[in-house]
Amino acid sequence: MTDPVLFTQGLCKSFGALRVTNNLDLRIEAGARHALIGPNGAGKSTLVNLLTGVLKPSSGRVWLNGEDITRLPAAERVWKGLSRTFQVSTIFPRLTAFEAVVLAVCRRERLLRNPSRLLSGCKPQAEEAWDFLGRFGLTGVADRQMGELAYGQQRLTEIVLALAARPKVLLLDEPAAGVPAQDSEALFSAIENLPRDVAVLFIEHDMELVFRFAEKITVLVAGESFREGVPAEIASDPDVRRVYLGDEDDE
Ligand SMILES: Nc1ncnc2c1ncn2[C@@H]1O[C@H](COP(=O)(O)OP(=O)(O)OP(=O)(O)O)[C@@H](O)[C@H]1O
């Protein structure tokens, strides 16, 4: 087994008396295409929030690239290589796709807080932004305000914005939520084709997409890792079918 790029040790989170994350040891391998599935309220978004530093764990640890990041604030974790998208689109609707990606690249290079460097020109950053948009088939809409893009294109642009930080791990919280079926396929193909030096952990409710695009699946139930395995193992596991997938034979 290779060293994981991101892992948790005994991670716990409670809201009052409600334990939402329960002693979780999760391993994300470098370059993984790893899906996190489970019933509503299983604690999937909470886990992503714990990984990214939006929430503080009640106990346990989070490691990124061999470094204990448990106490690091969210913004610091982005610098260390952990990027995310949210369940609900968080774009700036009046920026064009190109403007937004240029800003994201400049932010990564810490140019936004360095006006003299910024003023001396940011051609390489603009070229990189253009290249990013090209890789995701978005140059045709680069000059359109993001609020006017089709929803699937907005979600894709969000992934580009997260990638502009050059993450080691990309966390996608229901990237295809609200995207029409014909576009979610293209969205997941783009995710599948992300560079292999980026590990992807994605939450998804559409099992067809999960079983097509994930190489490893963790089933979360009541905040615990209920099962973990490759798609074929998860699909044929009778307990997983009982608690989450639903047994078609019973219908
Ligand atoms: N800030 C909070 N305060 C109190 N309870 C919370 C908070 N955030 C989440 N919860 C509760 O924690 C549980 C897990 O929520 P979470 O959103 O992580 O689940 P999920 O698996 O992502 O669900 P879904 O698939 O519906 O998005 C739920 O019972 C939810 O009501």
The ligand as an SDF file (V2000), in Angstrom:
LIG
                    3D

 31 33  0  0  0  0  0  0  0  0999 V2000
  -23.6770   22.8110   12.1970 N   0  0  0  0  0  0  0  0  0  0  0  0
  -24.4550   21.7830   12.5880 C   0  0  0  0  0  0  0  0  0  0  0  0
  -25.1100   21.8100   13.7620 N   0  0  0  0  0  0  0  0  0  0  0  0
  -25.8700   20.7740   14.1600 C   0  0  0  0  0  0  0  0  0  0  0  0
  -26.0460   19.6420   13.4500 N   0  0  0  0  0  0  0  0  0  0  0  0
  -25.4300   19.5600   12.2650 C   0  0  0  0  0  0  0  0  0  0  0  0
  -24.5960   20.6250   11.7640 C   0  0  0  0  0  0  0  0  0  0  0  0
  -24.1170   20.2450   10.5570 N   0  0  0  0  0  0  0  0  0  0  0  0
  -24.6130   19.0180   10.3130 C   0  0  0  0  0  0  0  0  0  0  0  0
  -25.4000   18.6220   11.3280 N   0  0  0  0  0  0  0  0  0  0  0  0
  -26.0920   17.3170   11.4200 C   0  0  0  0  0  0  0  0  0  0  0  0
  -25.1240   16.3320   11.2260 O   0  0  0  0  0  0  0  0  0  0  0  0
  -25.6590   15.2330   10.5050 C   0  0  0  0  0  0  0  0  0  0  0  0
  -24.8010   14.9560    9.2830 C   0  0  0  0  0  0  0  0  0  0  0  0
  -24.9610   16.0270    8.3740 O   0  0  0  0  0  0  0  0  0  0  0  0
  -24.1520   16.0830    6.9980 P   0  0  0  0  0  0  0  0  0  0  0  0
  -24.6370   17.2810    6.2580 O   0  0  0  0  0  0  0  0  0  0  0  0
  -22.6910   15.9830    7.2530 O   0  0  0  0  0  0  0  0  0  0  0  0
  -24.6500   14.7430    6.3030 O   0  0  0  0  0  0  0  0  0  0  0  0
  -24.5130   14.3070    4.7740 P   0  0  0  0  0  0  0  0  0  0  0  0
  -24.1330   12.8700    4.7850 O   0  0  0  0  0  0  0  0  0  0  0  0
  -23.6170   15.2350    4.0480 O   0  0  0  0  0  0  0  0  0  0  0  0
  -26.0150   14.4720    4.2750 O   0  0  0  0  0  0  0  0  0  0  0  0
  -26.5920   14.7800    2.7930 P   0  0  0  0  0  0  0  0  0  0  0  0
  -26.3100   13.5650    1.9630 O   0  0  0  0  0  0  0  0  0  0  0  0
  -28.0430   14.9660    3.0410 O   0  0  0  0  0  0  0  0  0  0  0  0
  -25.9090   16.0190    2.2830 O   0  0  0  0  0  0  0  0  0  0  0  0
  -27.1090   15.5980   10.1790 C   0  0  0  0  0  0  0  0  0  0  0  0
  -27.9210   15.0040   11.1560 O   0  0  0  0  0  0  0  0  0  0  0  0
  -27.1060   17.1040   10.3050 C   0  0  0  0  0  0  0  0  0  0  0  0
  -28.3830   17.5710   10.6760 O   0  0  0  0  0  0  0  0  0  0  0  0
  1  2  1  0
  2  3  1  0
  2  7  2  0
  3  4  2  0
  4  5  1  0
  5  6  2  0
  6  7  1  0
  6 10  1  0
  7  8  1  0
  8  9  2  0
  9 10  1  0
 10 11  1  0
 11 12  1  0
 11 30  1  0
 12 13  1  0
 13 14  1  0
 13 28  1  0
 14 15  1  0
 15 16  1  0
 16 17  2  0
 16 18  1  0
 16 19  1  0
 19 20  1  0
 20 21  2  0
 20 22  1  0
 20 23  1  0
 23 24  1  0
 24 25  2  0
 24 26  1  0
 24 27  1  0
 28 29  1  0
 28 30  1  0
 30 31  1  0
M  END
$$$$
